[in-house]
Amino acid sequence: MKSGDAIAIEMQETSAASKGKAPLIPAPLPPPRPDGWRKGIAIFDFILRICAIVTALATAASMGTSEETLPFFTQFFQFQASYDDIPAFEFFVIAMAIVGGYLVLSLPFSIVTIVRPRAVGPRFLLLILDTAALTLATSAGAAAAAIVYLAHNGNPNTNWLAICQQFGDFCQKVSGAVVGSFIAVVLLMVLVVLSAMALRRV
């Protein structure tokens, strides 16, 4: 074999080997997604928190001031209905006041998420505390709703009489407070969903 043939064979082998290897060029990274949607969620979160604060404190105040005394009485009895006569209503006032106070304290953290939309710590903290507040508000509203139902309809099986025919104003205030508590529950549910959406890696 001649030397020229050997050089040609080596060149062919080198070129064939180089064809089997792709050049190591890093793939371009996708451009970062703008944070406008995260900031929009944070602003909407802040507005909903203000609405939930008003709702929670209004329901606590409405229940806490619910009281009615009938115009007739006897020498030994005075017919009066007040929220502190029923433990479920007392729990309702305390729970909704706690929820309202927490929502007020959560406003600075909500502002931080507006200024820094990618901040994970404040958003994760709000998610946990919002879930706890949601649980507390739901339990308080459900307990008060059961008593309000008995006040309106009674229970003939246990000889519990409906008192709303006599204490109409009292029942109207406590019923409005229960409805307001469930509005607060819905707002808290939306807040939890918004926090989860903001934490989602997209």
KESE-653501 format. One record per residue (C-alpha): x, y, z; residue number from 1; chain; residue in three letters. Coordinates in Angstrom, 2 decimals. Each point is the difference from the previous one (the first is absolute). Last residue first. Example, Ala and Ser with C-alpha at 12.3 -4.5 7.8 and 13.67 -1.06 7.14 Angstrom:
<sites>
{px:13.67	py:-1.06	pz:7.14	seq:2	mol:A	type:SER}
{px:-1.37	py:-3.44	pz:0.66	seq:1	mol:A	type:ALA}
</sites>
This chain:
<sites>
{px:-45.03	py:28.16	pz:35.68	seq:202	mol:A	type:VAL}
{px:0.80	py:-0.98	pz:3.58	seq:201	mol:A	type:ARG}
{px:-3.13	py:0.36	pz:2.08	seq:200	mol:A	type:ARG}
{px:0.46	py:2.24	pz:3.00	seq:199	mol:A	type:LEU}
{px:-2.20	py:2.77	pz:-1.43	seq:198	mol:A	type:ALA}
{px:-2.73	py:-2.51	pz:-0.83	seq:197	mol:A	type:MET}
{px:0.05	py:-1.43	pz:3.52	seq:196	mol:A	type:ALA}
{px:-0.24	py:3.49	pz:1.49	seq:195	mol:A	type:SER}
{px:-2.94	py:0.80	pz:-2.28	seq:194	mol:A	type:LEU}
{px:-1.79	py:-3.21	pz:1.00	seq:193	mol:A	type:VAL}
{px:0.44	py:0.77	pz:3.70	seq:192	mol:A	type:VAL}
{px:-1.30	py:3.55	pz:-0.51	seq:191	mol:A	type:LEU}
{px:-3.03	py:-1.33	pz:-1.90	seq:190	mol:A	type:VAL}
{px:-0.82	py:-2.30	pz:2.91	seq:189	mol:A	type:MET}
{px:0.38	py:2.92	pz:2.40	seq:188	mol:A	type:LEU}
{px:-2.52	py:2.01	pz:-2.02	seq:187	mol:A	type:LEU}
{px:-2.44	py:-2.90	pz:0.05	seq:186	mol:A	type:VAL}
{px:0.36	py:-0.33	pz:3.77	seq:185	mol:A	type:VAL}
{px:-0.57	py:3.73	pz:0.45	seq:184	mol:A	type:ALA}
{px:-3.25	py:-0.33	pz:-1.94	seq:183	mol:A	type:ILE}
{px:-0.83	py:-2.92	pz:2.28	seq:182	mol:A	type:PHE}
{px:0.52	py:2.25	pz:3.01	seq:181	mol:A	type:SER}
{px:-2.26	py:2.66	pz:-1.49	seq:180	mol:A	type:GLY}
{px:-2.86	py:-2.49	pz:-0.28	seq:179	mol:A	type:VAL}
{px:0.50	py:-0.95	pz:3.65	seq:178	mol:A	type:VAL}
{px:-0.02	py:3.65	pz:1.06	seq:177	mol:A	type:ALA}
{px:-3.19	py:0.65	pz:-1.95	seq:176	mol:A	type:GLY}
{px:-1.68	py:-2.92	pz:1.77	seq:175	mol:A	type:SER}
{px:1.17	py:1.32	pz:3.37	seq:174	mol:A	type:VAL}
{px:-1.46	py:3.42	pz:-0.73	seq:173	mol:A	type:LYS}
{px:-3.34	py:-1.28	pz:-1.31	seq:172	mol:A	type:GLN}
{px:-0.35	py:-2.46	pz:2.85	seq:171	mol:A	type:CYS}
{px:0.37	py:2.76	pz:2.57	seq:170	mol:A	type:PHE}
{px:-2.44	py:2.25	pz:-1.81	seq:169	mol:A	type:ASP}
{px:-2.64	py:-2.73	pz:-0.16	seq:168	mol:A	type:GLY}
{px:0.18	py:-1.16	pz:3.60	seq:167	mol:A	type:PHE}
{px:-3.57	py:-1.32	pz:0.41	seq:166	mol:A	type:GLN}
{px:-0.48	py:-1.85	pz:-3.27	seq:165	mol:A	type:GLN}
{px:3.75	py:-0.63	pz:-0.07	seq:164	mol:A	type:CYS}
{px:-0.20	py:-2.17	pz:3.11	seq:163	mol:A	type:ILE}
{px:-0.73	py:-3.34	pz:-1.67	seq:162	mol:A	type:ALA}
{px:-0.71	py:-2.49	pz:2.77	seq:161	mol:A	type:LEU}
{px:2.24	py:-2.89	pz:0.92	seq:160	mol:A	type:TRP}
{px:-2.27	py:-2.89	pz:1.03	seq:159	mol:A	type:ASN}
{px:2.70	py:-2.58	pz:-0.83	seq:158	mol:A	type:THR}
{px:-1.82	py:-1.63	pz:-2.90	seq:157	mol:A	type:ASN}
{px:-1.78	py:3.28	pz:-0.81	seq:156	mol:A	type:PRO}
{px:3.27	py:1.72	pz:-0.90	seq:155	mol:A	type:ASN}
{px:-0.11	py:3.75	pz:-0.47	seq:154	mol:A	type:GLY}
{px:-0.40	py:1.62	pz:-3.40	seq:153	mol:A	type:ASN}
{px:1.47	py:3.49	pz:0.19	seq:152	mol:A	type:HIS}
{px:2.01	py:-0.29	pz:3.21	seq:151	mol:A	type:ALA}
{px:1.03	py:-3.54	pz:-0.92	seq:150	mol:A	type:LEU}
{px:1.36	py:1.22	pz:-3.33	seq:149	mol:A	type:TYR}
{px:1.79	py:2.86	pz:1.73	seq:148	mol:A	type:VAL}
{px:1.65	py:-2.49	pz:2.35	seq:147	mol:A	type:ILE}
{px:1.28	py:-2.12	pz:-2.89	seq:146	mol:A	type:ALA}
{px:1.18	py:3.11	pz:-1.85	seq:145	mol:A	type:ALA}
{px:2.02	py:1.11	pz:3.03	seq:144	mol:A	type:ALA}
{px:1.96	py:-3.25	pz:0.04	seq:143	mol:A	type:ALA}
{px:0.53	py:0.08	pz:-3.77	seq:142	mol:A	type:ALA}
{px:1.17	py:3.62	pz:0.01	seq:141	mol:A	type:GLY}
{px:2.48	py:-0.60	pz:2.82	seq:140	mol:A	type:ALA}
{px:1.38	py:-3.17	pz:-1.62	seq:139	mol:A	type:SER}
{px:0.37	py:1.72	pz:-3.36	seq:138	mol:A	type:THR}
{px:1.69	py:3.06	pz:1.48	seq:137	mol:A	type:ALA}
{px:2.53	py:-2.13	pz:1.88	seq:136	mol:A	type:LEU}
{px:0.81	py:-2.18	pz:-3.01	seq:135	mol:A	type:THR}
{px:0.40	py:3.01	pz:-2.28	seq:134	mol:A	type:LEU}
{px:2.26	py:1.69	pz:2.53	seq:133	mol:A	type:ALA}
{px:2.23	py:-3.09	pz:0.07	seq:132	mol:A	type:ALA}
{px:0.09	py:-0.12	pz:-3.81	seq:131	mol:A	type:THR}
{px:0.81	py:3.71	pz:-0.12	seq:130	mol:A	type:ASP}
{px:2.85	py:-0.60	pz:2.45	seq:129	mol:A	type:LEU}
{px:1.60	py:-2.69	pz:-2.17	seq:128	mol:A	type:ILE}
{px:-0.41	py:1.88	pz:-3.30	seq:127	mol:A	type:LEU}
{px:1.12	py:3.27	pz:1.55	seq:126	mol:A	type:LEU}
{px:3.24	py:-1.63	pz:1.16	seq:125	mol:A	type:LEU}
{px:0.58	py:-1.43	pz:-3.49	seq:124	mol:A	type:PHE}
{px:-0.52	py:3.43	pz:-1.55	seq:123	mol:A	type:ARG}
{px:2.33	py:1.68	pz:2.47	seq:122	mol:A	type:PRO}
{px:2.77	py:-2.57	pz:-0.64	seq:121	mol:A	type:GLY}
{px:-0.30	py:-0.33	pz:-3.79	seq:120	mol:A	type:VAL}
{px:0.89	py:3.52	pz:-1.09	seq:119	mol:A	type:ALA}
{px:-0.41	py:0.10	pz:-3.79	seq:118	mol:A	type:ARG}
{px:-2.54	py:2.85	pz:0.00	seq:117	mol:A	type:PRO}
{px:2.25	py:2.28	pz:2.07	seq:116	mol:A	type:ARG}
{px:-1.82	py:3.33	pz:0.47	seq:115	mol:A	type:VAL}
{px:-3.44	py:-1.61	pz:-0.21	seq:114	mol:A	type:ILE}
{px:1.05	py:-2.98	pz:2.12	seq:113	mol:A	type:THR}
{px:1.32	py:2.43	pz:2.62	seq:112	mol:A	type:VAL}
{px:-3.37	py:1.78	pz:0.05	seq:111	mol:A	type:ILE}
{px:-1.70	py:-3.32	pz:0.81	seq:110	mol:A	type:SER}
{px:2.43	py:-0.50	pz:2.86	seq:109	mol:A	type:PHE}
{px:-0.89	py:3.46	pz:1.33	seq:108	mol:A	type:PRO}
{px:-3.75	py:-0.86	pz:-0.27	seq:107	mol:A	type:LEU}
{px:0.25	py:-3.21	pz:2.03	seq:106	mol:A	type:SER}
{px:-0.41	py:1.79	pz:3.34	seq:105	mol:A	type:LEU}
{px:-3.44	py:1.28	pz:-1.04	seq:104	mol:A	type:VAL}
{px:-0.97	py:-3.48	pz:-1.19	seq:103	mol:A	type:LEU}
{px:1.05	py:-1.46	pz:3.35	seq:102	mol:A	type:TYR}
{px:-2.16	py:2.48	pz:1.88	seq:101	mol:A	type:GLY}
{px:-3.02	py:-0.84	pz:-2.15	seq:100	mol:A	type:GLY}
{px:0.51	py:-3.73	pz:0.50	seq:99	mol:A	type:VAL}
{px:0.41	py:0.46	pz:3.76	seq:98	mol:A	type:ILE}
{px:-3.17	py:2.13	pz:0.14	seq:97	mol:A	type:ALA}
{px:-1.81	py:-2.66	pz:-2.04	seq:96	mol:A	type:MET}
{px:1.06	py:-2.68	pz:2.48	seq:95	mol:A	type:ALA}
{px:-0.89	py:1.98	pz:3.13	seq:94	mol:A	type:ILE}
{px:-3.44	py:1.03	pz:-1.27	seq:93	mol:A	type:VAL}
{px:-0.81	py:-3.50	pz:-1.28	seq:92	mol:A	type:PHE}
{px:1.17	py:-1.66	pz:3.22	seq:91	mol:A	type:PHE}
{px:-2.42	py:2.23	pz:1.90	seq:90	mol:A	type:GLU}
{px:-2.75	py:-0.94	pz:-2.46	seq:89	mol:A	type:PHE}
{px:0.67	py:-3.70	pz:0.53	seq:88	mol:A	type:ALA}
{px:-0.01	py:0.52	pz:3.78	seq:87	mol:A	type:PRO}
{px:-3.60	py:1.33	pz:-0.03	seq:86	mol:A	type:ILE}
{px:-1.17	py:2.52	pz:2.63	seq:85	mol:A	type:ASP}
{px:2.84	py:2.28	pz:-1.03	seq:84	mol:A	type:ASP}
{px:-1.83	py:0.81	pz:-3.24	seq:83	mol:A	type:TYR}
{px:-2.92	py:1.53	pz:1.84	seq:82	mol:A	type:SER}
{px:-3.68	py:-0.82	pz:0.36	seq:81	mol:A	type:ALA}
{px:-2.21	py:1.52	pz:2.70	seq:80	mol:A	type:GLN}
{px:-3.35	py:-0.90	pz:1.55	seq:79	mol:A	type:PHE}
{px:-0.09	py:1.43	pz:3.50	seq:78	mol:A	type:GLN}
{px:-1.23	py:-2.32	pz:2.70	seq:77	mol:A	type:PHE}
{px:-0.96	py:0.33	pz:3.68	seq:76	mol:A	type:PHE}
{px:-2.62	py:2.74	pz:0.12	seq:75	mol:A	type:GLN}
{px:-0.94	py:-0.58	pz:-3.59	seq:74	mol:A	type:THR}
{px:1.24	py:1.46	pz:-3.25	seq:73	mol:A	type:PHE}
{px:-1.31	py:1.60	pz:-3.18	seq:72	mol:A	type:PHE}
{px:1.97	py:2.17	pz:-2.40	seq:71	mol:A	type:PRO}
{px:2.27	py:-2.86	pz:-1.10	seq:70	mol:A	type:LEU}
{px:3.70	py:0.62	pz:0.39	seq:69	mol:A	type:THR}
{px:2.32	py:-0.35	pz:-2.98	seq:68	mol:A	type:GLU}
{px:3.74	py:-0.39	pz:-0.39	seq:67	mol:A	type:GLU}
{px:2.35	py:-0.33	pz:-2.93	seq:66	mol:A	type:SER}
{px:2.95	py:2.33	pz:0.59	seq:65	mol:A	type:THR}
{px:2.71	py:-2.66	pz:-0.12	seq:64	mol:A	type:GLY}
{px:-1.58	py:-1.68	pz:-3.02	seq:63	mol:A	type:MET}
{px:0.03	py:3.18	pz:-2.05	seq:62	mol:A	type:SER}
{px:3.47	py:0.96	pz:1.22	seq:61	mol:A	type:ALA}
{px:1.45	py:-3.42	pz:-0.90	seq:60	mol:A	type:ALA}
{px:-1.74	py:0.10	pz:-3.39	seq:59	mol:A	type:THR}
{px:1.33	py:3.50	pz:-0.69	seq:58	mol:A	type:ALA}
{px:3.53	py:-0.99	pz:1.05	seq:57	mol:A	type:LEU}
{px:0.02	py:-2.98	pz:-2.37	seq:56	mol:A	type:ALA}
{px:-1.56	py:1.86	pz:-2.94	seq:55	mol:A	type:THR}
{px:2.19	py:3.09	pz:0.25	seq:54	mol:A	type:VAL}
{px:3.15	py:-2.09	pz:0.33	seq:53	mol:A	type:ILE}
{px:-1.07	py:-2.26	pz:-2.89	seq:52	mol:A	type:ALA}
{px:-0.46	py:3.01	pz:-2.27	seq:51	mol:A	type:CYS}
{px:3.44	py:1.33	pz:0.96	seq:50	mol:A	type:ILE}
{px:1.51	py:-3.42	pz:-0.61	seq:49	mol:A	type:ARG}
{px:-1.69	py:-0.20	pz:-3.40	seq:48	mol:A	type:LEU}
{px:1.66	py:3.26	pz:-1.06	seq:47	mol:A	type:ILE}
{px:3.45	py:-1.24	pz:1.09	seq:46	mol:A	type:PHE}
{px:-0.42	py:-3.31	pz:-1.84	seq:45	mol:A	type:ASP}
{px:-1.04	py:1.86	pz:-3.17	seq:44	mol:A	type:PHE}
{px:3.23	py:1.99	pz:0.25	seq:43	mol:A	type:ILE}
{px:2.04	py:-3.18	pz:0.54	seq:42	mol:A	type:ALA}
{px:-1.70	py:-1.78	pz:-2.91	seq:41	mol:A	type:ILE}
{px:0.79	py:2.97	pz:-2.28	seq:40	mol:A	type:GLY}
{px:3.62	py:-0.07	pz:1.19	seq:39	mol:A	type:LYS}
{px:0.24	py:-3.66	pz:-0.90	seq:38	mol:A	type:ARG}
{px:-1.54	py:0.67	pz:-3.41	seq:37	mol:A	type:TRP}
{px:2.45	py:2.79	pz:-0.69	seq:36	mol:A	type:GLY}
{px:3.04	py:-2.06	pz:0.94	seq:35	mol:A	type:ASP}
{px:1.21	py:-0.42	pz:-3.58	seq:34	mol:A	type:PRO}
{px:1.16	py:-3.47	pz:-1.04	seq:33	mol:A	type:ARG}
{px:3.70	py:-0.37	pz:-0.32	seq:32	mol:A	type:PRO}
{px:1.20	py:-0.68	pz:-3.58	seq:31	mol:A	type:PRO}
{px:0.45	py:-3.65	pz:-0.81	seq:30	mol:A	type:PRO}
{px:3.58	py:-1.21	pz:0.36	seq:29	mol:A	type:LEU}
{px:2.03	py:-0.49	pz:-3.17	seq:28	mol:A	type:PRO}
{px:1.26	py:-3.53	pz:-0.49	seq:27	mol:A	type:ALA}
{px:3.65	py:-0.45	pz:0.88	seq:26	mol:A	type:PRO}
{px:2.29	py:-0.86	pz:-2.96	seq:25	mol:A	type:ILE}
{px:1.93	py:-3.26	pz:0.35	seq:24	mol:A	type:LEU}
{px:0.55	py:-0.81	pz:-3.68	seq:23	mol:A	type:PRO}
{px:-1.50	py:-3.31	pz:-1.06	seq:22	mol:A	type:ALA}
{px:2.29	py:-2.99	pz:-0.24	seq:21	mol:A	type:LYS}
{px:-0.52	py:-2.68	pz:-2.66	seq:20	mol:A	type:GLY}
{px:1.21	py:2.25	pz:-2.85	seq:19	mol:A	type:LYS}
{px:3.42	py:0.42	pz:1.63	seq:18	mol:A	type:SER}
{px:0.62	py:-3.71	pz:-0.17	seq:17	mol:A	type:ALA}
{px:-0.74	py:-0.07	pz:-3.72	seq:16	mol:A	type:ALA}
{px:2.37	py:2.95	pz:-0.65	seq:15	mol:A	type:SER}
{px:2.78	py:-1.66	pz:1.93	seq:14	mol:A	type:THR}
{px:-0.51	py:-3.31	pz:-1.75	seq:13	mol:A	type:GLU}
{px:0.06	py:1.66	pz:-3.45	seq:12	mol:A	type:GLN}
{px:3.18	py:1.92	pz:0.90	seq:11	mol:A	type:MET}
{px:1.68	py:-3.18	pz:1.19	seq:10	mol:A	type:GLU}
{px:-0.93	py:-1.81	pz:-3.24	seq:9	mol:A	type:ILE}
{px:1.39	py:2.85	pz:-2.14	seq:8	mol:A	type:ALA}
{px:3.29	py:0.06	pz:1.95	seq:7	mol:A	type:ILE}
{px:0.37	py:-3.74	pz:-0.43	seq:6	mol:A	type:ALA}
{px:-0.63	py:0.24	pz:-3.76	seq:5	mol:A	type:ASP}
{px:2.70	py:2.66	pz:-0.34	seq:4	mol:A	type:GLY}
{px:2.46	py:-2.18	pz:1.90	seq:3	mol:A	type:SER}
{px:-0.41	py:-2.82	pz:-2.47	seq:2	mol:A	type:LYS}
{px:-1.27	py:-3.38	pz:0.90	seq:1	mol:A	type:MET}
</sites>
